[in-house]
Amino acid sequence: IFAFIGAWNEFLFGLILSTNVAVPVTVRLSSYVSTTFHSDNSLVAAAGMLTLIPPVLLVFILNRYIIRGLVEGIKY
């Protein structure tokens, strides 16, 4: 529940308070894939998968450091 509320608040913050130049990815994608009366589900799914690629790659690249931090946190 807290993760959903955080994501929703981040979306609304980007939607309301950002300029047209610096807009979060989620807000930009929502403006591209949906109109007032219709939303293309295949385009939404493809856009969601494309936005997941950078964080997943970052986790794979930094996996060693993430595990090291977790193990050191357990020791103390």
C-alpha positions in Angstrom: 0.0 0.0 0.0 2.8 2.4 0.9 4.6 1.7 -2.4 1.5 2.5 -4.4 0.9 5.7 -2.5 4.5 6.7 -3.0 4.3 6.0 -6.7 1.0 7.8 -7.1 2.3 10.8 -5.2 5.4 10.9 -7.4 3.2 10.8 -10.5 0.9 13.6 -9.3 3.9 15.7 -8.3 5.4 15.3 -11.7 2.1 16.0 -13.4 1.2 19.1 -11.5 4.5 20.8 -10.5 6.9 20.1 -13.4 7.5 22.1 -16.5 7.1 20.8 -20.0 10.9 20.5 -20.4 11.5 18.4 -17.3 8.7 15.9 -17.0 9.1 12.4 -15.3 8.9 9.4 -17.6 5.6 8.2 -16.2 3.9 11.5 -16.9 5.3 11.7 -20.4 4.2 8.1 -21.2 0.7 8.7 -19.9 0.3 11.7 -22.1 1.5 9.7 -25.2 -0.4 6.5 -24.8 -3.8 7.7 -23.5 -6.4 10.1 -24.8 -9.6 11.2 -23.2 -11.7 8.4 -24.5 -9.3 5.6 -25.5 -6.2 3.9 -24.3 -4.1 1.5 -26.4 -3.3 -1.4 -24.0 -0.5 -2.8 -26.1 1.2 0.6 -26.3 0.8 1.0 -22.5 2.4 -2.5 -21.9 5.3 -1.8 -24.3 6.0 1.6 -22.7 5.9 0.0 -19.3 8.4 -2.6 -20.3 10.7 0.1 -21.8 10.6 2.1 -18.6 11.6 -1.0 -16.6 14.8 -1.7 -18.6 17.1 1.0 -17.0 16.4 0.2 -13.3 16.7 -3.6 -13.9 20.0 -3.1 -15.7 21.2 -0.9 -12.9 20.4 -3.6 -10.3 22.2 -6.2 -12.4 25.3 -4.0 -12.7 25.3 -2.9 -9.0 24.3 -6.3 -7.6 27.7 -6.9 -6.0 27.5 -3.7 -4.1 23.9 -4.2 -3.1 24.6 -7.6 -1.6 27.7 -6.3 0.1 25.7 -3.6 1.8 23.1 -6.0 2.9 25.6 -8.4 4.4 27.5 -5.7 6.2 24.2 -4.4 7.6 23.5 -7.9 9.0 27.0 -8.2 10.6 26.4 -5.1 12.8 
